[in-house]
Amino acid sequence: MLKLRFFASLKDLTGESEMEVELKGETSVREVFQQLKTRFPRLEKYEPVLLVAVNQEYSDMDSLVAPGDEVSFFPPVSGGAR
């Protein structure tokens, strides 16, 4: 199993802060995200700006993941300029 975590507006969009998906072997974060988009089509607009962490380390969509890993997805954030 692969643990997925969603933050901020992504959590609102999926309706969940965490979920697990079946993973038979090593694959890329991009492939996992492609599968998520079939379930949650509105995720597509986030793909170009998405921040990703694999096992709590910032990573990218081409990083490889395996069963037992954790992938966190973050939408872009903007600062509080005054």
mmCIF file of the N, C-alpha and C atoms, coordinates in Angstrom:
data_MODEL
# 
_entry.id   MODEL 
# 
loop_
_atom_site.group_PDB 
_atom_site.id 
_atom_site.type_symbol 
_atom_site.label_atom_id 
_atom_site.label_alt_id 
_atom_site.label_comp_id 
_atom_site.label_asym_id 
_atom_site.label_entity_id 
_atom_site.label_seq_id 
_atom_site.pdbx_PDB_ins_code 
_atom_site.Cartn_x 
_atom_site.Cartn_y 
_atom_site.Cartn_z 
_atom_site.occupancy 
_atom_site.B_iso_or_equiv 
_atom_site.pdbx_formal_charge 
_atom_site.auth_seq_id 
_atom_site.auth_comp_id 
_atom_site.auth_asym_id 
_atom_site.auth_atom_id 
_atom_site.pdbx_PDB_model_num 
ATOM 1   N N  . MET A 1 1  ? 0.840   -1.182 0.000   1.00 0.00 ? 1  MET A N  1 
ATOM 2   C CA . MET A 1 1  ? 0.000   0.000  0.000   1.00 0.00 ? 1  MET A CA 1 
ATOM 3   C C  . MET A 1 1  ? 0.887   1.248  0.000   1.00 0.00 ? 1  MET A C  1 
ATOM 4   N N  . LEU A 1 2  ? 0.365   2.301  -0.590  1.00 0.00 ? 2  LEU A N  1 
ATOM 5   C CA . LEU A 1 2  ? 1.026   3.593  -0.640  1.00 0.00 ? 2  LEU A CA 1 
ATOM 6   C C  . LEU A 1 2  ? 0.133   4.580  0.098   1.00 0.00 ? 2  LEU A C  1 
ATOM 7   N N  . LYS A 1 3  ? 0.681   5.270  1.069   1.00 0.00 ? 3  LYS A N  1 
ATOM 8   C CA . LYS A 1 3  ? -0.096  6.246  1.832   1.00 0.00 ? 3  LYS A CA 1 
ATOM 9   C C  . LYS A 1 3  ? -0.004  7.596  1.141   1.00 0.00 ? 3  LYS A C  1 
ATOM 10  N N  . LEU A 1 4  ? -1.158  8.210  0.903   1.00 0.00 ? 4  LEU A N  1 
ATOM 11  C CA . LEU A 1 4  ? -1.229  9.533  0.294   1.00 0.00 ? 4  LEU A CA 1 
ATOM 12  C C  . LEU A 1 4  ? -1.793  10.514 1.302   1.00 0.00 ? 4  LEU A C  1 
ATOM 13  N N  . ARG A 1 5  ? -1.210  11.706 1.340   1.00 0.00 ? 5  ARG A N  1 
ATOM 14  C CA . ARG A 1 5  ? -1.694  12.760 2.231   1.00 0.00 ? 5  ARG A CA 1 
ATOM 15  C C  . ARG A 1 5  ? -1.968  14.008 1.401   1.00 0.00 ? 5  ARG A C  1 
ATOM 16  N N  . PHE A 1 6  ? -3.071  14.683 1.740   1.00 0.00 ? 6  PHE A N  1 
ATOM 17  C CA . PHE A 1 6  ? -3.503  15.881 1.016   1.00 0.00 ? 6  PHE A CA 1 
ATOM 18  C C  . PHE A 1 6  ? -3.625  17.043 1.991   1.00 0.00 ? 6  PHE A C  1 
ATOM 19  N N  . PHE A 1 7  ? -3.187  18.220 1.552   1.00 0.00 ? 7  PHE A N  1 
ATOM 20  C CA . PHE A 1 7  ? -3.205  19.388 2.415   1.00 0.00 ? 7  PHE A CA 1 
ATOM 21  C C  . PHE A 1 7  ? -3.982  20.534 1.779   1.00 0.00 ? 7  PHE A C  1 
ATOM 22  N N  . ALA A 1 8  ? -4.519  21.396 2.643   1.00 0.00 ? 8  ALA A N  1 
ATOM 23  C CA . ALA A 1 8  ? -5.207  22.630 2.246   1.00 0.00 ? 8  ALA A CA 1 
ATOM 24  C C  . ALA A 1 8  ? -6.324  22.351 1.237   1.00 0.00 ? 8  ALA A C  1 
ATOM 25  N N  . SER A 1 9  ? -6.334  23.072 0.119   1.00 0.00 ? 9  SER A N  1 
ATOM 26  C CA . SER A 1 9  ? -7.425  22.942 -0.852  1.00 0.00 ? 9  SER A CA 1 
ATOM 27  C C  . SER A 1 9  ? -7.479  21.550 -1.485  1.00 0.00 ? 9  SER A C  1 
ATOM 28  N N  . LEU A 1 10 ? -6.365  20.825 -1.506  1.00 0.00 ? 10 LEU A N  1 
ATOM 29  C CA . LEU A 1 10 ? -6.388  19.458 -2.044  1.00 0.00 ? 10 LEU A CA 1 
ATOM 30  C C  . LEU A 1 10 ? -7.171  18.534 -1.121  1.00 0.00 ? 10 LEU A C  1 
ATOM 31  N N  . LYS A 1 11 ? -7.066  18.774 0.167   1.00 0.00 ? 11 LYS A N  1 
ATOM 32  C CA . LYS A 1 11 ? -7.846  18.014 1.139   1.00 0.00 ? 11 LYS A CA 1 
ATOM 33  C C  . LYS A 1 11 ? -9.336  18.285 0.943   1.00 0.00 ? 11 LYS A C  1 
ATOM 34  N N  . ASP A 1 12 ? -9.686  19.536 0.697   1.00 0.00 ? 12 ASP A N  1 
ATOM 35  C CA . ASP A 1 12 ? -11.085 19.891 0.438   1.00 0.00 ? 12 ASP A CA 1 
ATOM 36  C C  . ASP A 1 12 ? -11.583 19.239 -0.853  1.00 0.00 ? 12 ASP A C  1 
ATOM 37  N N  . LEU A 1 13 ? -10.752 19.238 -1.866  1.00 0.00 ? 13 LEU A N  1 
ATOM 38  C CA . LEU A 1 13 ? -11.138 18.702 -3.160  1.00 0.00 ? 13 LEU A CA 1 
ATOM 39  C C  . LEU A 1 13 ? -11.354 17.187 -3.121  1.00 0.00 ? 13 LEU A C  1 
ATOM 40  N N  . THR A 1 14 ? -10.493 16.463 -2.402  1.00 0.00 ? 14 THR A N  1 
ATOM 41  C CA . THR A 1 14 ? -10.614 15.010 -2.327  1.00 0.00 ? 14 THR A CA 1 
ATOM 42  C C  . THR A 1 14 ? -11.581 14.573 -1.230  1.00 0.00 ? 14 THR A C  1 
ATOM 43  N N  . GLY A 1 15 ? -11.839 15.460 -0.278  1.00 0.00 ? 15 GLY A N  1 
ATOM 44  C CA . GLY A 1 15 ? -12.699 15.105 0.840   1.00 0.00 ? 15 GLY A CA 1 
ATOM 45  C C  . GLY A 1 15 ? -11.993 14.259 1.889   1.00 0.00 ? 15 GLY A C  1 
ATOM 46  N N  . GLU A 1 16 ? -10.690 14.108 1.749   1.00 0.00 ? 16 GLU A N  1 
ATOM 47  C CA . GLU A 1 16 ? -9.921  13.283 2.681   1.00 0.00 ? 16 GLU A CA 1 
ATOM 48  C C  . GLU A 1 16 ? -8.550  13.910 2.913   1.00 0.00 ? 16 GLU A C  1 
ATOM 49  N N  . SER A 1 17 ? -8.047  13.740 4.122   1.00 0.00 ? 17 SER A N  1 
ATOM 50  C CA . SER A 1 17 ? -6.690  14.208 4.389   1.00 0.00 ? 17 SER A CA 1 
ATOM 51  C C  . SER A 1 17 ? -5.669  13.109 4.104   1.00 0.00 ? 17 SER A C  1 
ATOM 52  N N  . GLU A 1 18 ? -6.113  11.854 4.157   1.00 0.00 ? 18 GLU A N  1 
ATOM 53  C CA . GLU A 1 18 ? -5.228  10.716 3.892   1.00 0.00 ? 18 GLU A CA 1 
ATOM 54  C C  . GLU A 1 18 ? -6.013  9.611  3.199   1.00 0.00 ? 18 GLU A C  1 
ATOM 55  N N  . MET A 1 19 ? -5.315  8.831  2.422   1.00 0.00 ? 19 MET A N  1 
ATOM 56  C CA . MET A 1 19 ? -5.891  7.620  1.843   1.00 0.00 ? 19 MET A CA 1 
ATOM 57  C C  . MET A 1 19 ? -4.756  6.671  1.499   1.00 0.00 ? 19 MET A C  1 
ATOM 58  N N  . GLU A 1 20 ? -5.088  5.433  1.328   1.00 0.00 ? 20 GLU A N  1 
ATOM 59  C CA . GLU A 1 20 ? -4.113  4.445  0.896   1.00 0.00 ? 20 GLU A CA 1 
ATOM 60  C C  . GLU A 1 20 ? -4.553  3.889  -0.443  1.00 0.00 ? 20 GLU A C  1 
ATOM 61  N N  . VAL A 1 21 ? -3.572  3.644  -1.302  1.00 0.00 ? 21 VAL A N  1 
ATOM 62  C CA . VAL A 1 21 ? -3.853  3.047  -2.608  1.00 0.00 ? 21 VAL A CA 1 
ATOM 63  C C  . VAL A 1 21 ? -2.963  1.823  -2.782  1.00 0.00 ? 21 VAL A C  1 
ATOM 64  N N  . GLU A 1 22 ? -3.489  0.884  -3.528  1.00 0.00 ? 22 GLU A N  1 
ATOM 65  C CA . GLU A 1 22 ? -2.747  -0.337 -3.819  1.00 0.00 ? 22 GLU A CA 1 
ATOM 66  C C  . GLU A 1 22 ? -1.623  -0.016 -4.795  1.00 0.00 ? 22 GLU A C  1 
ATOM 67  N N  . LEU A 1 23 ? -0.465  -0.512 -4.504  1.00 0.00 ? 23 LEU A N  1 
ATOM 68  C CA . LEU A 1 23 ? 0.692   -0.303 -5.369  1.00 0.00 ? 23 LEU A CA 1 
ATOM 69  C C  . LEU A 1 23 ? 1.405   -1.634 -5.490  1.00 0.00 ? 23 LEU A C  1 
ATOM 70  N N  . LYS A 1 24 ? 1.505   -2.152 -6.695  1.00 0.00 ? 24 LYS A N  1 
ATOM 71  C CA . LYS A 1 24 ? 2.074   -3.485 -6.892  1.00 0.00 ? 24 LYS A CA 1 
ATOM 72  C C  . LYS A 1 24 ? 3.599   -3.468 -6.996  1.00 0.00 ? 24 LYS A C  1 
ATOM 73  N N  . GLY A 1 25 ? 4.163   -2.342 -7.326  1.00 0.00 ? 25 GLY A N  1 
ATOM 74  C CA . GLY A 1 25 ? 5.610   -2.246 -7.456  1.00 0.00 ? 25 GLY A CA 1 
ATOM 75  C C  . GLY A 1 25 ? 6.010   -0.793 -7.505  1.00 0.00 ? 25 GLY A C  1 
ATOM 76  N N  . GLU A 1 26 ? 7.243   -0.548 -7.870  1.00 0.00 ? 26 GLU A N  1 
ATOM 77  C CA . GLU A 1 26 ? 7.756   0.816  -7.936  1.00 0.00 ? 26 GLU A CA 1 
ATOM 78  C C  . GLU A 1 26 ? 7.131   1.562  -9.117  1.00 0.00 ? 26 GLU A C  1 
ATOM 79  N N  . THR A 1 27 ? 6.775   2.810  -8.892  1.00 0.00 ? 27 THR A N  1 
ATOM 80  C CA . THR A 1 27 ? 6.213   3.669  -9.934  1.00 0.00 ? 27 THR A CA 1 
ATOM 81  C C  . THR A 1 27 ? 6.563   5.113  -9.606  1.00 0.00 ? 27 THR A C  1 
ATOM 82  N N  . SER A 1 28 ? 6.234   6.021  -10.487 1.00 0.00 ? 28 SER A N  1 
ATOM 83  C CA . SER A 1 28 ? 6.536   7.432  -10.239 1.00 0.00 ? 28 SER A CA 1 
ATOM 84  C C  . SER A 1 28 ? 5.365   8.120  -9.544  1.00 0.00 ? 28 SER A C  1 
ATOM 85  N N  . VAL A 1 29 ? 5.669   9.199  -8.875  1.00 0.00 ? 29 VAL A N  1 
ATOM 86  C CA . VAL A 1 29 ? 4.630   10.024 -8.271  1.00 0.00 ? 29 VAL A CA 1 
ATOM 87  C C  . VAL A 1 29 ? 3.684   10.508 -9.365  1.00 0.00 ? 29 VAL A C  1 
ATOM 88  N N  . ARG A 1 30 ? 4.210   10.829 -10.529 1.00 0.00 ? 30 ARG A N  1 
ATOM 89  C CA . ARG A 1 30 ? 3.388   11.291 -11.646 1.00 0.00 ? 30 ARG A CA 1 
ATOM 90  C C  . ARG A 1 30 ? 2.317   10.256 -12.015 1.00 0.00 ? 30 ARG A C  1 
ATOM 91  N N  . GLU A 1 31 ? 2.697   8.995  -12.060 1.00 0.00 ? 31 GLU A N  1 
ATOM 92  C CA . GLU A 1 31 ? 1.739   7.935  -12.392 1.00 0.00 ? 31 GLU A CA 1 
ATOM 93  C C  . GLU A 1 31 ? 0.663   7.813  -11.304 1.00 0.00 ? 31 GLU A C  1 
ATOM 94  N N  . VAL A 1 32 ? 1.061   7.925  -10.067 1.00 0.00 ? 32 VAL A N  1 
ATOM 95  C CA . VAL A 1 32 ? 0.088   7.904  -8.963  1.00 0.00 ? 32 VAL A CA 1 
ATOM 96  C C  . VAL A 1 32 ? -0.882  9.071  -9.121  1.00 0.00 ? 32 VAL A C  1 
ATOM 97  N N  . PHE A 1 33 ? -0.342  10.248 -9.434  1.00 0.00 ? 33 PHE A N  1 
ATOM 98  C CA . PHE A 1 33 ? -1.188  11.431 -9.605  1.00 0.00 ? 33 PHE A CA 1 
ATOM 99  C C  . PHE A 1 33 ? -2.139  11.263 -10.791 1.00 0.00 ? 33 PHE A C  1 
ATOM 100 N N  . GLN A 1 34 ? -1.674  10.645 -11.866 1.00 0.00 ? 34 GLN A N  1 
ATOM 101 C CA . GLN A 1 34 ? -2.539  10.395 -13.021 1.00 0.00 ? 34 GLN A CA 1 
ATOM 102 C C  . GLN A 1 34 ? -3.742  9.537  -12.612 1.00 0.00 ? 34 GLN A C  1 
ATOM 103 N N  . GLN A 1 35 ? -3.491  8.534  -11.783 1.00 0.00 ? 35 GLN A N  1 
ATOM 104 C CA . GLN A 1 35 ? -4.578  7.681  -11.302 1.00 0.00 ? 35 GLN A CA 1 
ATOM 105 C C  . GLN A 1 35 ? -5.532  8.472  -10.409 1.00 0.00 ? 35 GLN A C  1 
ATOM 106 N N  . LEU A 1 36 ? -4.980  9.357  -9.591  1.00 0.00 ? 36 LEU A N  1 
ATOM 107 C CA . LEU A 1 36 ? -5.824  10.189 -8.730  1.00 0.00 ? 36 LEU A CA 1 
ATOM 108 C C  . LEU A 1 36 ? -6.727  11.095 -9.560  1.00 0.00 ? 36 LEU A C  1 
ATOM 109 N N  . LYS A 1 37 ? -6.208  11.606 -10.672 1.00 0.00 ? 37 LYS A N  1 
ATOM 110 C CA . LYS A 1 37 ? -7.004  12.503 -11.524 1.00 0.00 ? 37 LYS A CA 1 
ATOM 111 C C  . LYS A 1 37 ? -8.215  11.797 -12.127 1.00 0.00 ? 37 LYS A C  1 
ATOM 112 N N  . THR A 1 38 ? -8.141  10.488 -12.318 1.00 0.00 ? 38 THR A N  1 
ATOM 113 C CA . THR A 1 38 ? -9.318  9.789  -12.832 1.00 0.00 ? 38 THR A CA 1 
ATOM 114 C C  . THR A 1 38 ? -10.421 9.754  -11.776 1.00 0.00 ? 38 THR A C  1 
ATOM 115 N N  . ARG A 1 39 ? -10.030 9.717  -10.529 1.00 0.00 ? 39 ARG A N  1 
ATOM 116 C CA . ARG A 1 39 ? -11.004 9.711  -9.426  1.00 0.00 ? 39 ARG A CA 1 
ATOM 117 C C  . ARG A 1 39 ? -11.446 11.124 -9.048  1.00 0.00 ? 39 ARG A C  1 
ATOM 118 N N  . PHE A 1 40 ? -10.511 12.067 -9.134  1.00 0.00 ? 40 PHE A N  1 
ATOM 119 C CA . PHE A 1 40 ? -10.768 13.465 -8.771  1.00 0.00 ? 40 PHE A CA 1 
ATOM 120 C C  . PHE A 1 40 ? -10.311 14.366 -9.922  1.00 0.00 ? 40 PHE A C  1 
ATOM 121 N N  . PRO A 1 41 ? -11.108 14.497 -10.976 1.00 0.00 ? 41 PRO A N  1 
ATOM 122 C CA . PRO A 1 41 ? -10.682 15.243 -12.173 1.00 0.00 ? 41 PRO A CA 1 
ATOM 123 C C  . PRO A 1 41 ? -10.261 16.688 -11.900 1.00 0.00 ? 41 PRO A C  1 
ATOM 124 N N  . ARG A 1 42 ? -10.805 17.309 -10.873 1.00 0.00 ? 42 ARG A N  1 
ATOM 125 C CA . ARG A 1 42 ? -10.442 18.711 -10.594 1.00 0.00 ? 42 ARG A CA 1 
ATOM 126 C C  . ARG A 1 42 ? -9.002  18.867 -10.114 1.00 0.00 ? 42 ARG A C  1 
ATOM 127 N N  . LEU A 1 43 ? -8.334  17.768 -9.803  1.00 0.00 ? 43 LEU A N  1 
ATOM 128 C CA . LEU A 1 43 ? -6.918  17.838 -9.426  1.00 0.00 ? 43 LEU A CA 1 
ATOM 129 C C  . LEU A 1 43 ? -6.039  18.302 -10.581 1.00 0.00 ? 43 LEU A C  1 
ATOM 130 N N  . GLU A 1 44 ? -6.521  18.115 -11.799 1.00 0.00 ? 44 GLU A N  1 
ATOM 131 C CA . GLU A 1 44 ? -5.696  18.417 -12.976 1.00 0.00 ? 44 GLU A CA 1 
ATOM 132 C C  . GLU A 1 44 ? -5.163  19.846 -12.976 1.00 0.00 ? 44 GLU A C  1 
ATOM 133 N N  . LYS A 1 45 ? -5.959  20.799 -12.532 1.00 0.00 ? 45 LYS A N  1 
ATOM 134 C CA . LYS A 1 45 ? -5.500  22.185 -12.568 1.00 0.00 ? 45 LYS A CA 1 
ATOM 135 C C  . LYS A 1 45 ? -4.312  22.437 -11.636 1.00 0.00 ? 45 LYS A C  1 
ATOM 136 N N  . TYR A 1 46 ? -4.097  21.553 -10.656 1.00 0.00 ? 46 TYR A N  1 
ATOM 137 C CA . TYR A 1 46 ? -2.984  21.724 -9.719  1.00 0.00 ? 46 TYR A CA 1 
ATOM 138 C C  . TYR A 1 46 ? -1.676  21.117 -10.218 1.00 0.00 ? 46 TYR A C  1 
ATOM 139 N N  . GLU A 1 47 ? -1.751  20.254 -11.199 1.00 0.00 ? 47 GLU A N  1 
ATOM 140 C CA . GLU A 1 47 ? -0.567  19.498 -11.616 1.00 0.00 ? 47 GLU A CA 1 
ATOM 141 C C  . GLU A 1 47 ? 0.653   20.373 -11.931 1.00 0.00 ? 47 GLU A C  1 
ATOM 142 N N  . PRO A 1 48 ? 0.518   21.479 -12.662 1.00 0.00 ? 48 PRO A N  1 
ATOM 143 C CA . PRO A 1 48 ? 1.717   22.266 -12.990 1.00 0.00 ? 48 PRO A CA 1 
ATOM 144 C C  . PRO A 1 48 ? 2.374   22.962 -11.784 1.00 0.00 ? 48 PRO A C  1 
ATOM 145 N N  . VAL A 1 49 ? 1.645   23.131 -10.699 1.00 0.00 ? 49 VAL A N  1 
ATOM 146 C CA . VAL A 1 49 ? 2.169   23.913 -9.567  1.00 0.00 ? 49 VAL A CA 1 
ATOM 147 C C  . VAL A 1 49 ? 2.234   23.124 -8.269  1.00 0.00 ? 49 VAL A C  1 
ATOM 148 N N  . LEU A 1 50 ? 1.963   21.859 -8.332  1.00 0.00 ? 50 LEU A N  1 
ATOM 149 C CA . LEU A 1 50 ? 1.881   21.012 -7.156  1.00 0.00 ? 50 LEU A CA 1 
ATOM 150 C C  . LEU A 1 50 ? 3.234   20.848 -6.474  1.00 0.00 ? 50 LEU A C  1 
ATOM 151 N N  . LEU A 1 51 ? 3.236   20.885 -5.154  1.00 0.00 ? 51 LEU A N  1 
ATOM 152 C CA . LEU A 1 51 ? 4.422   20.552 -4.375  1.00 0.00 ? 51 LEU A CA 1 
ATOM 153 C C  . LEU A 1 51 ? 4.242   19.133 -3.859  1.00 0.00 ? 51 LEU A C  1 
ATOM 154 N N  . VAL A 1 52 ? 5.324   18.354 -3.877  1.00 0.00 ? 52 VAL A N  1 
ATOM 155 C CA . VAL A 1 52 ? 5.256   16.934 -3.515  1.00 0.00 ? 52 VAL A CA 1 
ATOM 156 C C  . VAL A 1 52 ? 6.348   16.611 -2.509  1.00 0.00 ? 52 VAL A C  1 
ATOM 157 N N  . ALA A 1 53 ? 6.015   15.763 -1.545  1.00 0.00 ? 53 ALA A N  1 
ATOM 158 C CA . ALA A 1 53 ? 7.017   15.230 -0.627  1.00 0.00 ? 53 ALA A CA 1 
ATOM 159 C C  . ALA A 1 53 ? 6.878   13.707 -0.627  1.00 0.00 ? 53 ALA A C  1 
ATOM 160 N N  . VAL A 1 54 ? 8.011   13.017 -0.671  1.00 0.00 ? 54 VAL A N  1 
ATOM 161 C CA . VAL A 1 54 ? 8.037   11.564 -0.565  1.00 0.00 ? 54 VAL A CA 1 
ATOM 162 C C  . VAL A 1 54 ? 8.764   11.227 0.721   1.00 0.00 ? 54 VAL A C  1 
ATOM 163 N N  . ASN A 1 55 ? 8.064   10.513 1.592   1.00 0.00 ? 55 ASN A N  1 
ATOM 164 C CA . ASN A 1 55 ? 8.624   10.147 2.893   1.00 0.00 ? 55 ASN A CA 1 
ATOM 165 C C  . ASN A 1 55 ? 9.165   11.374 3.636   1.00 0.00 ? 55 ASN A C  1 
ATOM 166 N N  . GLN A 1 56 ? 8.375   12.439 3.602   1.00 0.00 ? 56 GLN A N  1 
ATOM 167 C CA . GLN A 1 56 ? 8.606   13.694 4.319   1.00 0.00 ? 56 GLN A CA 1 
ATOM 168 C C  . GLN A 1 56 ? 9.820   14.482 3.815   1.00 0.00 ? 56 GLN A C  1 
ATOM 169 N N  . GLU A 1 57 ? 10.220  14.246 2.566   1.00 0.00 ? 57 GLU A N  1 
ATOM 170 C CA . GLU A 1 57 ? 11.279  15.043 1.950   1.00 0.00 ? 57 GLU A CA 1 
ATOM 171 C C  . GLU A 1 57 ? 10.758  15.591 0.632   1.00 0.00 ? 57 GLU A C  1 
ATOM 172 N N  . TYR A 1 58 ? 10.920  16.901 0.423   1.00 0.00 ? 58 TYR A N  1 
ATOM 173 C CA . TYR A 1 58 ? 10.446  17.487 -0.826  1.00 0.00 ? 58 TYR A CA 1 
ATOM 174 C C  . TYR A 1 58 ? 11.049  16.750 -2.006  1.00 0.00 ? 58 TYR A C  1 
ATOM 175 N N  . SER A 1 59 ? 10.222  16.551 -2.992  1.00 0.00 ? 59 SER A N  1 
ATOM 176 C CA . SER A 1 59 ? 10.599  15.752 -4.138  1.00 0.00 ? 59 SER A CA 1 
ATOM 177 C C  . SER A 1 59 ? 9.946   16.334 -5.384  1.00 0.00 ? 59 SER A C  1 
ATOM 178 N N  . ASP A 1 60 ? 9.840   15.529 -6.442  1.00 0.00 ? 60 ASP A N  1 
ATOM 179 C CA . ASP A 1 60 ? 9.154   15.982 -7.650  1.00 0.00 ? 60 ASP A CA 1 
ATOM 180 C C  . ASP A 1 60 ? 8.315   14.844 -8.213  1.00 0.00 ? 60 ASP A C  1 
ATOM 181 N N  . MET A 1 61 ? 7.587   15.147 -9.273  1.00 0.00 ? 61 MET A N  1 
ATOM 182 C CA . MET A 1 61 ? 6.643   14.194 -9.842  1.00 0.00 ? 61 MET A CA 1 
ATOM 183 C C  . MET A 1 61 ? 7.336   12.989 -10.484 1.00 0.00 ? 61 MET A C  1 
ATOM 184 N N  . ASP A 1 62 ? 8.615   13.093 -10.792 1.00 0.00 ? 62 ASP A N  1 
ATOM 185 C CA . ASP A 1 62 ? 9.326   11.980 -11.414 1.00 0.00 ? 62 ASP A CA 1 
ATOM 186 C C  . ASP A 1 62 ? 9.996   11.063 -10.387 1.00 0.00 ? 62 ASP A C  1 
ATOM 187 N N  . SER A 1 63 ? 9.859   11.383 -9.111  1.00 0.00 ? 63 SER A N  1 
ATOM 188 C CA . SER A 1 63 ? 10.431  10.533 -8.066  1.00 0.00 ? 63 SER A CA 1 
ATOM 189 C C  . SER A 1 63 ? 9.730   9.184  -8.046  1.00 0.00 ? 63 SER A C  1 
ATOM 190 N N  . LEU A 1 64 ? 10.488  8.160  -7.731  1.00 0.00 ? 64 LEU A N  1 
ATOM 191 C CA . LEU A 1 64 ? 9.930   6.820  -7.654  1.00 0.00 ? 64 LEU A CA 1 
ATOM 192 C C  . LEU A 1 64 ? 9.441   6.523  -6.243  1.00 0.00 ? 64 LEU A C  1 
ATOM 193 N N  . VAL A 1 65 ? 8.323   5.818  -6.178  1.00 0.00 ? 65 VAL A N  1 
ATOM 194 C CA . VAL A 1 65 ? 7.764   5.397  -4.898  1.00 0.00 ? 65 VAL A CA 1 
ATOM 195 C C  . VAL A 1 65 ? 7.488   3.901  -4.960  1.00 0.00 ? 65 VAL A C  1 
ATOM 196 N N  . ALA A 1 66 ? 7.466   3.291  -3.785  1.00 0.00 ? 66 ALA A N  1 
ATOM 197 C CA . ALA A 1 66 ? 7.239   1.854  -3.676  1.00 0.00 ? 66 ALA A CA 1 
ATOM 198 C C  . ALA A 1 66 ? 6.242   1.593  -2.548  1.00 0.00 ? 66 ALA A C  1 
ATOM 199 N N  . PRO A 1 67 ? 5.683   0.396  -2.490  1.00 0.00 ? 67 PRO A N  1 
ATOM 200 C CA . PRO A 1 67 ? 4.778   0.082  -1.390  1.00 0.00 ? 67 PRO A CA 1 
ATOM 201 C C  . PRO A 1 67 ? 5.436   0.389  -0.038  1.00 0.00 ? 67 PRO A C  1 
ATOM 202 N N  . GLY A 1 68 ? 4.655   0.986  0.852   1.00 0.00 ? 68 GLY A N  1 
ATOM 203 C CA . GLY A 1 68 ? 5.165   1.371  2.168   1.00 0.00 ? 68 GLY A CA 1 
ATOM 204 C C  . GLY A 1 68 ? 5.588   2.829  2.248   1.00 0.00 ? 68 GLY A C  1 
ATOM 205 N N  . ASP A 1 69 ? 5.730   3.495  1.106   1.00 0.00 ? 69 ASP A N  1 
ATOM 206 C CA . ASP A 1 69 ? 6.108   4.907  1.090   1.00 0.00 ? 69 ASP A CA 1 
ATOM 207 C C  . ASP A 1 69 ? 4.906   5.791  1.397   1.00 0.00 ? 69 ASP A C  1 
ATOM 208 N N  . GLU A 1 70 ? 5.204   7.056  1.676   1.00 0.00 ? 70 GLU A N  1 
ATOM 209 C CA . GLU A 1 70 ? 4.175   8.065  1.906   1.00 0.00 ? 70 GLU A CA 1 
ATOM 210 C C  . GLU A 1 70 ? 4.420   9.228  0.954   1.00 0.00 ? 70 GLU A C  1 
ATOM 211 N N  . VAL A 1 71 ? 3.361   9.649  0.263   1.00 0.00 ? 71 VAL A N  1 
ATOM 212 C CA . VAL A 1 71 ? 3.454   10.775 -0.656  1.00 0.00 ? 71 VAL A CA 1 
ATOM 213 C C  . VAL A 1 71 ? 2.492   11.854 -0.174  1.00 0.00 ? 71 VAL A C  1 
ATOM 214 N N  . SER A 1 72 ? 3.004   13.065 -0.014  1.00 0.00 ? 72 SER A N  1 
ATOM 215 C CA . SER A 1 72 ? 2.177   14.199 0.403   1.00 0.00 ? 72 SER A CA 1 
ATOM 216 C C  . SER A 1 72 ? 2.082   15.185 -0.745  1.00 0.00 ? 72 SER A C  1 
ATOM 217 N N  . PHE A 1 73 ? 0.865   15.690 -0.954  1.00 0.00 ? 73 PHE A N  1 
ATOM 218 C CA . PHE A 1 73 ? 0.602   16.661 -2.013  1.00 0.00 ? 73 PHE A CA 1 
ATOM 219 C C  . PHE A 1 73 ? 0.179   17.980 -1.394  1.00 0.00 ? 73 PHE A C  1 
ATOM 220 N N  . PHE A 1 74 ? 0.832   19.067 -1.820  1.00 0.00 ? 74 PHE A N  1 
ATOM 221 C CA . PHE A 1 74 ? 0.553   20.404 -1.310  1.00 0.00 ? 74 PHE A CA 1 
ATOM 222 C C  . PHE A 1 74 ? 0.217   21.328 -2.471  1.00 0.00 ? 74 PHE A C  1 
ATOM 223 N N  . PRO A 1 75 ? -0.833  22.131 -2.334  1.00 0.00 ? 75 PRO A N  1 
ATOM 224 C CA . PRO A 1 75 ? -1.085  23.148 -3.351  1.00 0.00 ? 75 PRO A CA 1 
ATOM 225 C C  . PRO A 1 75 ? -0.078  24.280 -3.161  1.00 0.00 ? 75 PRO A C  1 
ATOM 226 N N  . PRO A 1 76 ? 0.088   25.137 -4.144  1.00 0.00 ? 76 PRO A N  1 
ATOM 227 C CA . PRO A 1 76 ? 1.003   26.262 -3.958  1.00 0.00 ? 76 PRO A CA 1 
ATOM 228 C C  . PRO A 1 76 ? 0.456   27.190 -2.870  1.00 0.00 ? 76 PRO A C  1 
ATOM 229 N N  . VAL A 1 77 ? 1.355   27.825 -2.175  1.00 0.00 ? 77 VAL A N  1 
ATOM 230 C CA . VAL A 1 77 ? 0.948   28.756 -1.121  1.00 0.00 ? 77 VAL A CA 1 
ATOM 231 C C  . VAL A 1 77 ? 1.450   30.145 -1.471  1.00 0.00 ? 77 VAL A C  1 
ATOM 232 N N  . SER A 1 78 ? 0.719   31.124 -1.021  1.00 0.00 ? 78 SER A N  1 
ATOM 233 C CA . SER A 1 78 ? 1.166   32.503 -1.232  1.00 0.00 ? 78 SER A CA 1 
ATOM 234 C C  . SER A 1 78 ? 1.373   33.139 0.136   1.00 0.00 ? 78 SER A C  1 
ATOM 235 N N  . GLY A 1 79 ? 2.286   34.057 0.175   1.00 0.00 ? 79 GLY A N  1 
ATOM 236 C CA . GLY A 1 79 ? 2.630   34.705 1.441   1.00 0.00 ? 79 GLY A CA 1 
ATOM 237 C C  . GLY A 1 79 ? 1.657   35.777 1.850   1.00 0.00 ? 79 GLY A C  1 
ATOM 238 N N  . GLY A 1 80 ? 1.874   36.267 3.028   1.00 0.00 ? 80 GLY A N  1 
ATOM 239 C CA . GLY A 1 80 ? 1.001   37.310 3.573   1.00 0.00 ? 80 GLY A CA 1 
ATOM 240 C C  . GLY A 1 80 ? 1.640   38.674 3.452   1.00 0.00 ? 80 GLY A C  1 
ATOM 241 N N  . ALA A 1 81 ? 1.798   39.147 2.260   1.00 0.00 ? 81 ALA A N  1 
ATOM 242 C CA . ALA A 1 81 ? 2.382   40.476 2.047   1.00 0.00 ? 81 ALA A CA 1 
ATOM 243 C C  . ALA A 1 81 ? 1.452   41.539 2.616   1.00 0.00 ? 81 ALA A C  1 
ATOM 244 N N  . ARG A 1 82 ? 2.063   42.590 3.119   1.00 0.00 ? 82 ARG A N  1 
ATOM 245 C CA . ARG A 1 82 ? 1.254   43.662 3.723   1.00 0.00 ? 82 ARG A CA 1 
ATOM 246 C C  . ARG A 1 82 ? 1.249   44.884 2.875   1.00 0.00 ? 82 ARG A C  1 
# 
